[in-house]
Every structure is written in structure tokens, then in C-alpha cells.
Amino acid sequence: MRQQSISLLFSAAALLGALPSSAQNDYQNTVKDGYSVNVFKPQQVDATTERVAQLKAPAGFSVTTFAENTGNPRMLVVASNGDVYVSDRTKGTVMLVRDANKDGKAELVKDVAQKADLHGLALRDGKLYITSIRELYVADIKPDGSLSDLKTLYNDLPDAGQHPNRTINFSLDGKLYLSAGSTCNACDERNKEAATLLQINTDGSGRRVYAKGLRNTIGFGWHPVTKALWGFDHGIDWLGDEDQREELNEIKEGADYGWPYVYANGKLPPHPQPAGETPKQYASKTTKPVQLYDAHAAPLGMVFNRGRSFPNQYQNDAFVTMHGSWNRAKPSGYKVVRVRFDEQGRATGIEDFVTGWLVNGNKEQFGRVCGIAQHTDGSLLITDDANGVIYRVAYSGK
């Protein structure tokens, strides 16, 4: 019966997508079979000068627009010369965004690559690595910032399904990691590389599963001091407003983080059951999250602060974009949060860093924050894949 109700909810969500935005704002769906599920997506409005001006950050920080009218910018990386490369999954492009006079505002926005579904980006040794759904490409960066023709390294990454947004990142020792999200909300995956973090070779010679049971860990990175790998995983949908909470994990080699059989601190969802053992037996072997965050907030980009322009208390902390919910009565996310780490590299808490994209009593939003990267000057660059804005968060101390 529960599985039937979940299927009905997916049908309701499909219907929701066909409704006008004004109708979406009022839409709710309550299921009697154990879960009260709400579908509510704040209506998108323009990122006007007045709205941007009311964004809130800690004292001494400013939030400005680095670039505008960039389409649907997703992930971004910063080269050592300050050039910024930004993916647009919708157009299948990579843009070069440049602030030549270093005034905090880009003068150049130019497409430098195009293939279907380009998304994840990583830089290494003068080369830009780019992922689509099933492909990993590499291109040489030319002196003028443009790219050579894309060379295919892999063309057999796991199928997309519900989570097509592959992301990549180089570890501090130069190994490349690729996140492959699950094809579904909660199911038994046939492909053992789905819902994992893969370690791959840049010469296309092979790859292996580094960690599994990760439903959709788009944002991940390495602590600058301890070198430990951290990632923020998306929780299961259709369990109500407060479940599943998003998970901050310390990702260790060979570990299983539970999806789809276990979530949060050992909870068991009414979805697939593990083969050959009880759910509790399976749960006893999984690795629990270090921190939990608001359900359905949708963590996307993640970057550790390695710059020196922020106050000392921000050193080695992480910043995470919360794209925003569509499936709870009171919206969660639509903000950038700070993950605090102590001197031993332990994550001790999560707090708001930049807020204010939700307006009009949370009924509207003018920004779904997505990618995040640290510029060479220490500022943070943050993409909004709904309104085409790239924001800049800088510290002046004033």
C-alpha cells in the first residue's frame, strides 16, 4: 500500500509540473498512508537590484553580482589566473567568465565548449575536465582562456535517471573523483556504480567505487588540514516535511552510507529491503552521518575556505549552497550555509551564511543557489541556475 501511495505521489508531482506557477504556490497533497506530504515550490521572481541589496551575510561581508544574464549556470571552477569556467547544463555549454580589471564584476562571458548535458568541472595542470551524464571529457586551456576540442576519456558512466548531475573534483594528491547519483528516489540499483563516489583515472584506463550508499552527493571536497573527504548527500523524498534530512558525511574509502536501505542515524525507510539480511543487520554495517540538516534543502555546491581574505574564524570551514525545496510546506534551503570545523578537523555545526533569496513570506524566490567556488582573491562565487546570476561574496571588514 505504501509503495502504491508513493507512486501516486510521483503522478501528483508530474501533474504539478503542468500547472501554472500561481497554482503551484497553493498546491498541497496529503497522503493518509502514514505520511503527510506537501508539494510547494516558491514562485520565481526577478533578481532585481532591490532584492539583491537585501541579501543578508555576516557583518563585514558584502554580496554583489559578479555576472548576470548567464543562462542557467551550474558548476564553476577558478583557474590560477582568475578566469572562471561555468557550466550550463541546459544549453550544454561551458562559459569563460572573466573579470580582467579585478573590480569584482565580470566583463566577459563567452561560450568556450558545447556538448549535451555538460555539468561537472575540474581543473588540473592546465587542463579542464568536464562531465556530462555518461561522458568525461578533457580539454587543454589555451593562453587566451579558450579550450581545445574536447577529448572523450569515458563514455560509459552510469545512466542518469533521477540524478543526472555528475560532479568531479581532484583530491589534494591529484586523484580524480566523480559523483554518480542514484537513478531513483529509493530502489535497488542494477548498476553498482550508481549512488556512489567513483575514483577514476584521467587517462581513461579504469575506475573503482570509492564509497557507496550515497544517493546524490553533488558537493564534496577535502579538508585543507586533515585531508579528510567530506560531502553533503541528498535525502530520500516522499517521507514527509521533516524526513529525510540532508546528510553531511565524512566519506571514507570502502564505506557504505546506507542508501536506499538506511538513512539518517539508522532509520529504515519503507522502501527496498536488503537481500539476505534484516534491515537492522544491514544498518549495523553502514556509516552514519556526522551532521544532519533541514530535509529537502538540496545541498549542491561545496567548497572549503583556503583563502586568507576572510576572518581567521572562517579558516578551513566549508560553504555549501542549498538549492531549495519543492516538497515541504515551509520551504527549506534557498541559502548558503557555513559548516564549522574545529582545530582537529571535526564538523561541529551548520549555520546560515547568506540568506534572503526567499521573499514575500517565503512564497517567492529570486535565486536557487547552485555552484560555489573560491576566487583567487578569496571571495566566493555562487551561481544561481534559475535567474542566471553569479554572485560574489567578499569581506571588507567595514
Secondary structure, DSSP 8 states (H G I E B T S, - for coil): -HHHHHHHHHHHHHHHHHS-HHHHTT-----SSS--------EE----HHHHHT-B-STTEEEEEEE---SSEEEEEE-TTS-EEEEETTTTEEEEEE-TT-SSS--EEEEEEE-TT---EEEETTEEEEE-SS-EEEEEB-TTS-B---EEEES-----TT----EEEE-TTS-EEEEE--SSSS---SSTTTTEEEEE-TTSS-EEEEEE--S---EEEE-TTT--EEEEE---SSS-SS-S-EEEEEE-TT-B--TTT-BTTTB--SS---TTS-HHHHHTTS---SEEE-TT--EEEEEE---SSS-GGGTT-EEEEE---SSSSS----EEEEEEE-TTS-EEEEEEEEB--EETTTTEES--EEEEEE-TTS-EEEEETTTTEEEEEEE---
